[in-house]
Amino acid sequence: MLEQLIDFLRSELKIPADAISLAQKQETLEPHILPIVLWQYGLLNKVQLNQVFDWLEVSRI
């Protein structure tokens, strides 16, 4: 599911790969943690964060 989330972040929200790589350096990186880390670093705004949570809810893989 993490790969699918990363694909969503890159394709739909246009989050740069280096921003995602920075967030992936967290120790306990689960799909539901990645968007929070990106938001904490200022790499996602609140609208994008909500879009990611909506995507995660619909995807439930």
N, C-alpha and C positions, 0 to 999 in steps of 0.2 A: 504494500500500500504506500510505503514511503516514496517509491519511484514514481507512482502515479501522482502523488501529491506534488512532487518536484516538477513533473511534466506540466501539471496544472499551473503551478506558480510561474513557470517559464513561459508557457504558451498563452495563458489567459490573462495573467496579471503583469507579464513582462518583467518579472523580478530577475535581475542579472545573476548569472551563474556564480559570480564571486560572492554575492550577498548570501546566496544559499549555502555556499561552501563555508562561509564564516559561521553561519548558524549551525551547520552540521558538526562543528567542533565541540559542541556541548556533549557532555558525558552520556546523559540519558536521553538520547534523541529518539523520540517516538513520533509518529505522524502528528499526533495532537499537540506536541510540544513545539515542533518546528515553526508554525506560524506565530506562536507566542514569542519565541526567541527573535524572529525577524521583526516583530512589532517592537519588542524591547530595544532593539538596536536602531529603531527608526527606519527600518527597511520596508515596512508595511504601514499603511495608514489604517485608521479604524474601519473605513469602508472596505478596504481590501481584506482586513482581518475577518470581518463578518462574511465576506464572500468565501473565504477559505473555510470558515466554520460551516457555512451552508453546504459547500462542496463535500466536506467530510461527512456531514450528516446524511447527505444523499448517497454518497459512495458506499459507506459502511461495508468495506470489503474485508 
